[in-house]
Amino acid sequence: MSDNQSDEPREECGVFGVYGVDEAQLHIHRGLFSLQHRGQEGAGIVISDGEKIRSAKGLGLVNEVFNSETLGRLKGHIGIGHTRYSTTGSTRIQNVQPLVVECVDGLWAVAHNGNLVNASKIRRMYQDSGAIFQTSTDSEVLVHLLADPLFRSRPQRVARALGELSGAFAFLVMTKDCLIAARDPNGFRPLSIGRLGDGYVFASETCALSQVGAEYMRDVCPGEMVIVDAAGMRCSRFTDEGEHASAQCIFEVVYFARPDSCVFGKNAHMARVKYGMRLAEEYPVEADIVIPVPDSGNSAALGFSRGSGIPLDFGYIRNHYVGRTFIMPQQDARATGVDMKLSVLPEVVRGKRVVVVDDSIVRGTTMQHRIKRLRDVGASEVHVRVSCPAIRNPCYYGIDFPTQEELIAGLDRPIDEIRESIGADSLGYLSLDGLFIPFDGRKQDFCSACFTGNYPTSTEHICGKEELESRVSELQLNL
């Protein structure tokens, strides 16, 4: 999937944590490599040896932020790591996680995947009472809740603080001798638990567990808090079971998860193959070849080829030394990246009726560009098939396409008008029913608000990506 400004949806972060594992920093480093696709703006690692907490973070890719010298200074058996794409707050070092703060009772570190829809309200409440914020991320509100005497003096302090949050979150929280994992009550974002020797591993995706040799145990349940310390692992709920509707993000399955990850109990690759096969049923076409937009369209294209009987070939070749364009938050950087990312094989598409399979179209600009390139090298027809429904609504839970005006299908734009805009001979989107085939049709377990507009939480206090950032800028101007 792709976009000048970008046809790829942009998601936020990956988190990875270990407890009771020697050389924890090396395992976290490898885990973050496996989660690099979830964010390339910055990365950080926080480590504890049971007495001291040490941290390192920076802007850029995992292999740019950490080297052997840096990792050599981060020795311990407890740790958390984070790889970031910003859905709230700008790209600056202060916003790179894990966040490390000093409270009355010592140092705390926090890593977050998701988007808190009530962060603006909580932040304003603390600022009005004199609290100082160091970042422009929504994640920092949890730190203030943990430090608040109202919560610090109560039993189940962390659980009570988590209960104040609304929206999408998979949190890893660490002290010098404890690791806590928590997932929001709706279960928007995935968070898995693995076993490595006598220790434990937590990761946004199961592919990261495999990378370090950990055995998958289960997912953290929605509304659950898992605590690991010297006494072992214990679990509790911070909300009543059944109080919140299940709202697992179906886009994790469509696009974000690596193909070798199991998401919400299903392998991502196998689910995408089923999407492609269903697309071939819903939108048949006479054509000579099927080509994917690599890499995220590969599985669905394979399914479309199987379902239609049309041979699969590779008309686009990806330059793997160019990062995913959705990760580049500045529009000009994305435009440059898109031009470098894929090349066309004229010998494959010349004179052919081509079916292009992609996992989604967000803004449409790159799809338009890529269809034109196919025609320029001699493709006789270009038919586009998309392995999810048309994205018509903004996401408030961690996917960075926040306004309808940005979306090519926004404001209920007719499909034929979209087809004409991107220059395709035909265009077919997977039906909403088809989207849930891998899950036996259980629509009720998932959030599909970007397709339907039915949001599972209140959107009353939602702020835009730059809103907290703009408040920081206003403060600086007023000094």
C-alpha positions in Angstrom: 0.0 0.0 0.0 1.2 3.4 -0.9 0.7 7.0 -1.1 2.4 10.3 -2.0 0.7 11.7 1.0 0.2 8.5 1.5 -1.8 5.6 0.1 -0.4 3.7 3.0 -2.2 4.2 6.3 0.2 5.2 9.0 0.2 3.6 12.4 1.8 4.5 15.6 4.3 2.2 17.4 5.6 -1.1 18.5 6.4 -2.1 22.1 8.6 -4.9 23.4 9.4 -5.9 27.0 11.3 -8.6 28.8 11.5 -9.7 32.5 13.9 -12.2 34.0 16.1 -12.6 30.9 19.8 -12.1 30.9 21.2 -9.5 28.5 17.7 -8.1 28.2 18.9 -5.2 26.0 20.0 -7.6 23.3 16.6 -9.3 23.2 14.8 -6.0 23.1 17.0 -4.8 20.3 16.2 -7.8 18.2 12.5 -7.5 19.1 12.4 -3.9 18.0 13.9 -4.9 14.6 10.9 -7.2 14.2 8.6 -4.3 14.9 10.4 -1.7 12.8 7.5 -1.7 10.3 5.3 -0.2 13.0 7.4 3.0 13.2 10.7 4.4 11.9 10.8 7.9 13.5 12.5 7.0 16.7 13.4 4.1 19.1 14.3 3.7 22.7 15.2 1.1 25.3 15.1 1.2 29.1 16.8 -1.4 31.1 17.0 -2.3 34.8 19.4 -4.6 36.7 17.1 -4.5 39.7 18.9 -1.5 41.2 19.5 1.1 38.5 17.5 2.1 35.5 19.4 3.1 32.3 18.0 4.3 29.0 19.0 5.2 25.5 16.8 6.6 22.7 17.1 8.6 19.5 15.5 9.7 16.3 15.8 7.3 13.4 15.7 3.5 12.7 16.6 1.0 15.3 20.0 0.3 13.8 20.7 4.0 13.6 19.8 4.6 17.3 21.7 1.7 18.8 25.2 0.3 18.3 27.2 -2.2 20.3 28.6 0.5 22.5 25.2 1.8 23.4 23.8 -1.7 24.0 26.9 -2.6 26.1 25.9 0.2 28.6 22.3 -1.1 28.9 22.8 -4.2 31.0 20.1 -5.8 33.0 17.4 -8.4 33.1 14.3 -6.2 32.9 13.5 -3.8 30.1 11.1 -2.3 27.7 11.6 -0.9 24.2 9.6 1.2 21.7 9.7 2.0 18.0 7.7 5.1 17.1 5.5 6.6 14.5 3.8 9.8 15.7 0.1 9.9 15.8 0.1 12.5 18.5 3.0 15.0 18.8 5.7 15.9 16.4 9.0 14.1 15.5 11.3 15.3 18.2 13.6 13.6 20.7 11.4 14.5 23.7 8.5 12.5 22.2 10.6 9.4 21.6 9.6 6.6 24.1 9.9 4.9 26.5 9.3 7.9 28.7 11.3 7.8 31.9 10.2 10.0 34.9 11.1 10.2 38.5 8.2 10.0 41.0 8.3 10.2 44.8 8.8 6.4 44.9 11.4 6.2 42.2 11.8 5.9 38.4 9.0 4.8 36.1 9.3 4.0 32.4 6.3 3.9 30.0 6.0 2.7 26.4 2.7 3.0 24.6 1.1 1.8 21.4 -2.2 3.4 20.5 -4.0 6.7 20.8 -5.9 8.0 23.9 -9.0 9.8 22.9 -9.3 11.6 26.3 -5.7 12.7 26.6 -6.4 16.3 25.9 -9.0 16.5 28.7 -6.7 14.8 31.3 -3.7 16.9 30.2 -5.7 20.2 30.6 -6.9 19.1 34.0 -3.3 18.6 35.2 -2.0 21.7 33.6 -4.7 23.8 35.3 -3.5 22.5 38.6 0.1 23.4 37.8 1.6 20.2 36.4 4.4 20.5 33.8 4.5 18.3 30.7 7.8 17.5 29.0 6.4 16.1 25.8 3.5 16.6 23.4 2.4 13.0 23.3 -0.8 11.6 24.6 1.2 8.9 26.4 2.5 11.3 29.1 -0.9 11.6 30.8 -0.4 8.1 32.2 2.8 9.3 33.9 0.9 12.1 35.6 -1.9 9.8 36.7 0.7 7.4 38.3 2.4 10.3 40.1 -0.9 11.8 41.3 -1.3 11.4 45.1 -4.9 10.6 44.5 -3.8 7.3 42.8 -0.4 6.8 44.5 -2.0 6.5 47.9 -4.6 3.9 46.9 -4.4 0.1 46.5 -4.0 -1.0 42.9 -2.5 2.3 41.9 -1.7 1.4 38.3 -5.0 -0.2 37.7 -6.9 2.9 38.9 -4.8 5.1 36.7 -5.4 2.9 33.7 -9.1 3.0 34.4 -9.1 6.8 33.7 -8.0 6.3 30.1 -10.2 6.0 27.1 -9.2 4.9 23.6 -6.6 2.6 22.3 -3.6 1.5 24.3 -1.2 -1.3 24.8 1.1 -0.1 27.6 4.3 -1.5 29.1 5.1 0.1 32.4 8.4 -0.6 34.3 10.0 0.1 37.6 13.5 -1.0 38.7 12.1 -4.4 39.8 8.7 -4.9 38.0 7.2 -5.0 34.6 3.5 -4.3 33.9 1.6 -4.9 30.6 -1.9 -3.6 30.0 -4.3 -3.5 27.1 -7.3 -1.2 26.8 -10.8 -2.5 27.6 -11.9 -2.5 24.0 -8.8 -4.4 22.8 -8.0 -2.1 19.9 -4.3 -2.9 19.8 -2.7 -6.3 20.1 -0.3 -7.3 22.9 1.1 -10.8 23.2 2.8 -12.7 26.1 5.7 -15.1 25.5 7.9 -17.4 27.6 11.7 -17.3 27.2 13.4 -19.8 29.6 12.4 -18.7 33.1 11.5 -15.2 31.9 8.7 -13.5 30.1 8.4 -11.4 26.9 5.7 -9.0 25.8 5.4 -7.7 22.2 3.0 -5.9 19.9 3.2 -8.7 17.4 4.0 -12.4 17.7 6.7 -12.1 15.0 8.9 -10.3 17.6 8.4 -13.2 20.0 9.7 -15.6 17.4 12.6 -13.4 16.7 14.0 -13.8 20.2 13.1 -17.5 20.5 10.2 -16.9 22.9 7.2 -19.3 23.0 3.9 -17.6 22.5 1.6 -18.1 25.6 -1.4 -15.9 24.9 -2.5 -12.3 24.3 -3.1 -9.9 27.1 -6.9 -9.7 27.4 -8.7 -6.4 26.8 -9.0 -4.6 30.2 -6.3 -6.8 31.7 -3.2 -5.9 33.6 -0.3 -8.4 33.8 2.3 -7.9 36.5 5.7 -9.7 36.5 8.1 -9.4 39.4 10.1 -11.5 41.8 6.9 -13.3 42.8 6.2 -14.4 39.3 3.4 -13.4 36.9 -0.1 -12.5 38.1 -3.1 -11.0 36.3 -6.0 -8.8 37.2 -8.6 -6.6 35.5 -8.7 -2.8 35.8 -12.3 -2.7 34.3 -15.2 -5.1 34.8 -15.4 -7.8 32.2 -18.1 -7.1 29.7 -18.3 -3.4 30.5 -16.8 -2.4 27.2 -17.5 -3.8 23.7 -14.8 -5.7 21.9 -13.2 -3.4 19.3 -10.1 -5.0 17.9 -8.7 -3.0 15.0 -9.4 -4.9 11.8 -6.8 -2.9 10.1 -4.1 -4.7 12.0 -5.2 -7.8 10.0 -5.6 -5.9 6.7 -2.3 -4.1 6.7 -0.2 -3.3 9.8 0.8 -6.7 11.1 3.7 -8.5 9.6 2.5 -11.5 7.5 4.2 -14.0 9.9 2.4 -12.5 12.9 -0.8 -14.0 14.4 -3.2 -11.1 15.2 -6.3 -11.6 17.3 -5.8 -15.4 16.9 -5.3 -15.5 13.1 -2.2 -15.6 10.9 -2.1 -12.3 9.0 -0.9 -13.9 5.7 -3.6 -16.5 5.7 -6.3 -14.0 6.4 -5.1 -11.8 3.6 -5.0 -14.7 1.1 -8.7 -15.2 2.0 -9.4 -11.5 1.4 -7.9 -11.9 -2.1 -9.9 -15.0 -2.9 -13.1 -13.3 -1.8 -12.2 -10.3 -3.9 -12.0 -12.6 -7.0 -15.5 -13.7 -6.2 -16.9 -10.3 -5.6 -15.2 -8.5 -8.5 -14.3 -10.9 -11.3 -12.5 -9.5 -14.3 -11.0 -10.8 -17.6 -7.3 -10.2 -17.4 -3.9 -11.7 -18.2 -1.9 -11.2 -15.0 -2.4 -10.3 -11.3 0.3 -8.2 -9.8 0.6 -7.1 -6.1 1.7 -3.7 -4.8 4.6 -5.1 -2.7 5.0 -5.9 0.1 1.6 -5.4 1.8 -0.4 -6.5 -1.3 1.4 -9.8 -1.8 -0.8 -12.1 0.2 -4.1 -10.7 -1.1 -2.8 -10.9 -4.7 -1.9 -14.5 -4.2 -5.4 -15.1 -3.0 -6.9 -13.2 -6.0 -4.8 -15.3 -8.4 -5.9 -18.6 -6.7 -9.5 -17.5 -6.7 -9.6 -16.2 -10.3 -7.2 -18.6 -12.0 -5.3 -15.6 -13.4 -1.6 -16.1 -13.2 0.4 -14.1 -10.5 3.4 -12.2 -11.6 5.6 -9.3 -10.3 5.0 -6.1 -12.2 6.3 -4.0 -9.4 9.7 -4.5 -7.8 10.3 -2.9 -4.4 13.5 -1.3 -3.4 13.9 -2.6 0.1 16.4 0.0 1.1 13.7 2.7 1.0 11.5 2.7 4.1 7.8 2.5 4.1 6.5 5.8 2.9 3.7 6.1 5.5 6.4 6.4 8.2 7.7 9.6 6.7 5.4 12.3 8.3 6.4 15.2 6.2 4.6 15.3 2.9 7.6 16.2 0.7 9.6 13.4 2.3 6.9 10.9 1.5 6.6 12.1 -2.1 10.3 11.6 -2.7 10.2 8.2 -1.0 7.3 7.0 -3.1 9.2 7.8 -6.4 12.1 5.7 -5.2 10.2 2.9 -3.7 8.8 0.8 -6.6 10.0 0.2 -10.1 7.9 -1.3 -13.0 8.9 -4.3 -15.0 7.9 -3.4 -18.6 8.5 -6.9 -19.8 5.9 -8.3 -17.5 3.0 -5.8 -18.1 3.5 -4.6 -21.7 0.5 -5.5 -23.8 -1.2 -7.1 -20.8 -4.5 -6.7 -19.1 -3.3 -6.2 -15.5 -5.1 -6.6 -12.2 -3.3 -4.6 -9.5 -4.0 -5.8 -5.9 -3.4 -3.6 -2.9 -4.5 -3.7 0.7 -6.0 -0.3 0.8 -6.2 3.2 -0.8 -6.1 6.1 1.6 -5.5 9.3 -0.4 -5.1 7.8 -3.8 -2.2 9.9 -5.1 0.3 7.1 -5.3 -2.1 4.6 -6.8 -2.8 7.2 -9.5 0.9 7.6 -10.1 1.5 3.8 -10.3 -1.3 3.2 -12.7 0.1 5.8 -15.0 3.5 4.2 -14.9 1.9 0.8 -15.9 0.2 2.5 -18.9 3.4 4.4 -19.8 5.2 1.1 -20.3 2.4 -0.5 -22.3 -0.2 -2.1 -20.1 -3.3 -2.3 -22.2 -5.8 -2.3 -19.2 -5.3 -1.7 -15.5 -7.9 -3.1 -13.0 -7.5 -2.3 -9.3 -8.7 -4.6 -6.5 -8.5 -3.5 -2.9 -8.5 -6.0 0.0 -10.6 -3.9 2.3 -13.7 -1.7 2.0 -13.4 2.0 1.1 -11.9 4.1 3.9 -14.5 6.9 4.4 -13.9 8.0 8.0 -11.1 9.2 10.2 -9.5 6.9 12.8 -9.0 8.1 16.4 -7.3 5.1 17.7 -3.8 5.2 16.3 -4.0 5.3 12.5 -2.9 8.5 11.0 -5.5 9.5 8.5 -7.4 11.9 10.7 -9.8 13.9 8.4 -12.3 12.9 5.8 -10.9 15.6 3.5 -7.7 13.6 3.3 -9.4 10.4 2.2 -10.1 9.7 -1.5 -13.3 7.9 -0.4 -14.2 10.4 2.2 -17.5 12.3 2.3 -19.2 9.2 0.6 -17.4 9.8 -2.7 -18.8 7.4 -5.3 -16.6 4.4 -6.3 -16.8 5.2 -10.0 -15.5 8.7 -9.2 -12.6 7.2 -7.3 -11.9 4.9 -10.2 -11.8 7.8 -12.6 -9.6 9.8 -10.3 -6.9 7.1 -10.0 -7.2 6.3 -13.7 -8.2 2.6 -13.5 -10.3 0.7 -16.0 -12.2 -0.9 -13.1 -12.1 -0.7 -9.3 -13.4 -3.2 -6.7 -13.2 -2.9 -2.9 -13.7 -5.9 -0.6 -17.1 -5.9 1.0 -17.6 -5.4 4.7 -18.8 -9.0 5.0 -15.7 -10.2 3.3 -13.5 -8.4 5.7 -14.6 -10.7 8.6 -14.5 -14.1 6.7 -11.2 -15.1 8.5 -13.1 -14.5 11.9 -16.2 -16.5 11.0 -18.1 -13.3 10.3 -17.9 -12.0 13.9 -18.1 -8.2 13.1 -19.1 -7.5 16.7 -15.6 -8.3 17.9 -13.9 -5.6 15.8 -13.6 -1.9 15.2 -14.3 -1.0 11.6 -15.1 2.7 12.2 -12.9 3.8 9.3 -15.2 2.0 7.0 -18.6 2.4 8.7 -18.3 5.6 10.9 -19.5 3.6 13.9 -17.0 4.5 16.7 -16.9 2.2 19.7 -16.0 5.0 22.2 -17.0 8.6 22.7 -15.2 11.0 20.4 -16.1 14.1 22.4 -12.6 15.0 23.7 -10.5 13.9 20.7 -7.6 16.1 19.6 -5.7 16.2 16.4 -2.2 15.0 15.9 -0.7 18.4 16.3 -3.0 19.8 18.9 -0.8 19.1 21.9 2.2 20.2 19.9 0.6 23.5 19.1 -0.1 24.1 22.8 3.6 23.6 23.5 4.4 26.1 20.7 1.9 28.6 22.1 3.5 28.3 25.5 7.0 29.0 24.1 5.7 32.1 22.3 4.1 33.4 25.4 7.2 33.1 27.6 
